[in-house]
Amino acid sequence: MKVLLAAASFSPNISGLPRHAFNVARCLLQRPDVSVVDLIVSPWQQSLVQAADLGSDPRLTIHIAEMEQSSVSRNLWYYRELPRLADRLRVDVVHLTFPAPIAKGAYTCPTVATLHDLYPYEIPRNFRFPQIIFNRLILLQCLRNADAIACVSEATRARLKRYVPHTWNKAVRIYNCVEPAPCRFAHSPISNWKDEPFLLSIAQHRRNKNIPLLIRVFDRLLRLGQIDPEMKLVIIGIPGPETPEIHRIVSSLGLTRHVHFLEGVSEAELQWCYSQCEALAAPSITEGFGLPVAEALLSGCRVVCSDIAAHREIGGDGCLFVDLSRTPEEALAAGIIAVLNGSPQPVAVFPQFSAPVLAEQYVGLYRSLIAAMALKPVERVPASVQATSEGHTL
């Protein structure tokens, strides 16, 4: 089986989207019945691929998509060029590792799209205007045209049924891959860190992550002397629409010395943060999966998180859940104090997130789609999708 993984996204720094794509590639390469994995990334993601250490399996080929960093260029590439590439490489299935435009009639193989969340519908404040309009349109076009939708959680699958119900019948749940990280030495990514205790938050600067609430609660705990006066708050995540407001709050509260913002950290540095922090705080309003919660539990990190469906699906008894619906500041403050005063967290075991289990699910999905397509009449392939380029630069 030949699989094309399309992972060309907007950010040059590591985030949930490329990490998902790289993990899918690792999963598939564990299967002897997968003969080729063609992984497509953007020019500005080449360093991410190198840092991901995907190994030297000869079945894996990295391709660099010839596109500009603008959203228009990326979406046009997915619509026009990806079908040509799939045709030239003669792949058996195309898997978009996040929603992007799909020219359905241009493919002679099945298409799968990973659905991480329904934020454009559920929490439009995550996006600037008029970007939110285009995000919804692209998401809807992708969900309609994909042959299958791989939802990263039951929580996401349930939201799909709510917001785009006519696509729900072709959706399956295949979790994100989350496995114990190998032990690697890493220096602290926190500038001028002198062994001070710190709370950790892994969150893009988006509305659903609730970072302003966490900062206000952190300030409250410091002022009331309920946490170590040297405690820091380390927030790892790429900037977004909430960035100006987040920095304004930090400045107005006089927390510049206590709050550290990081992005582009390596996997080893991220694991260092999980192992060294006092606890992970995840007060999200909504999540598609909650990768930091799963990773923190796998590392034996204490976790305090909002009581939402995605966190419940992952965390089980390993998290301290807090209800943020009524008095969010009081509830989160009490939760942080409780988890800091609690016992160390045992390392979690998540077989349902393991590479062998997920690889079997992906390959099973691919095979069912390939078999179904083989029973359909052969459709016309537009001449415009014939191969025009050679080499690994697309």
PEJO-V290621 format. One line per field, one symbol per residue. burial: # if it has 16 or more other C-alpha atoms within 10 Angstrom, else .. A space follows every 10 residues. Layout:
burial=???
This chain:
burial=########## #####.#### #########. .....##### #####..##. .#.......# ..#####.#. ...##.#### #######... ########## ####.##### ########## #..####... .#..##.### ########## #######.## ......##.. ########## .......##. ......#### ########## ########## ##....#... #########. .##..##.## ....#..### #.######## ####.##### ####.##### ########## ########## ##.##..### ##.#...##. ######..## ....#..#.# .#####.##. ###.###.## .......... ....##.... ...#
